[in-house]
């Protein structure tokens, strides 16, 4: 099956665009992995997922402690603050 010049140019452009997109994605992945290692000490996606889960759990715990502290503060000081 022979293709004409226009079809060839179209296919060549699609291949070039695909290579550029691949290279861009690879660069973004590399930058993300470097950031994960620098900021969080993670060298794999799996390690980053574990770290994210732990951080989310820690945030939930901290939020609960904060809510309890606010509730205790308001219980003790609310009458004085309303004056």
Secondary structure, 3 states (H helix, E strand, C coil): CCCCHHHHHHHHHHHHHHHHHHHHHHHHHHHHHHHHHHHHCCCCHHHHHHHHHHHHHHHHHHHHHHHHHHHHHHHHHHHHHCC
